[in-house]
Amino acid sequence: MGEIYLIRHGQASFGSDNYDRLSELGTLQSQILASHLKSMGFKPNRLISGPLERHRATALAFQQV
């Protein structure tokens, strides 16, 4: 049986000129989550994200680890 993982994006840059961008903490959160999932042997068939920059950056972290 297949599984679906729903993951919220990392912390956005609240109070900055571009709220849609991940903050430094949000980037770190995304990298930590990606490393953790990969260490568990997680191999997704597909990654789907929302259209916003912070959505795509969070998903992209998985491909970069």
C-alpha positions as CSV (number, residue, x, y, z in Angstrom):
1,M,0.0,0.0,0.0
2,G,1.3,3.5,-0.9
3,E,1.9,6.2,1.6
4,I,1.5,10.0,1.4
5,Y,3.6,12.3,3.5
6,L,2.3,15.8,3.9
7,I,5.1,18.2,4.9
8,R,4.7,21.9,5.7
9,H,7.3,24.3,4.3
10,G,10.1,25.6,6.5
11,Q,9.8,28.9,8.4
12,A,9.1,31.8,6.1
13,S,10.9,35.2,6.3
14,F,8.3,37.0,8.4
15,G,8.9,40.7,8.5
16,S,11.3,40.8,5.6
17,D,10.9,42.4,2.1
18,N,10.0,38.9,0.7
19,Y,7.9,36.9,3.1
20,D,7.7,34.0,0.6
21,R,11.4,33.2,1.0
22,L,12.5,30.7,3.6
23,S,14.3,32.3,6.6
24,E,17.7,30.9,7.6
25,L,15.9,28.8,10.2
26,G,13.4,27.6,7.5
27,T,16.3,26.5,5.2
28,L,17.9,24.7,8.1
29,Q,14.6,23.0,9.0
30,S,14.2,21.8,5.4
31,Q,17.8,20.4,5.3
32,I,17.4,18.6,8.6
33,L,14.1,17.0,7.6
34,A,15.5,15.9,4.2
35,S,18.6,14.4,6.0
36,H,16.4,12.6,8.5
37,L,14.0,11.2,5.9
38,K,17.0,10.0,3.7
39,S,18.6,8.4,6.8
40,M,15.4,6.4,7.3
41,G,15.7,5.1,3.7
42,F,12.8,7.3,2.4
43,K,12.8,7.2,-1.4
44,P,9.8,9.0,-2.8
45,N,8.4,8.2,-6.2
46,R,7.3,11.8,-6.6
47,L,7.7,15.1,-4.9
48,I,4.9,17.6,-5.3
49,S,5.0,21.1,-3.9
50,G,2.9,24.2,-4.0
51,P,3.7,27.1,-6.4
52,L,5.2,29.5,-3.8
53,E,9.0,30.0,-3.4
54,R,9.0,28.6,0.2
55,H,7.2,25.5,-1.0
56,R,9.6,24.8,-3.8
57,A,12.7,25.5,-1.6
58,T,11.5,23.1,1.0
59,A,11.0,20.3,-1.6
60,L,14.3,21.2,-3.3
61,A,16.2,20.6,0.0
62,F,15.4,16.9,-0.4
63,Q,17.1,16.8,-3.8
64,Q,20.2,18.6,-2.5
65,V,20.9,16.3,0.5
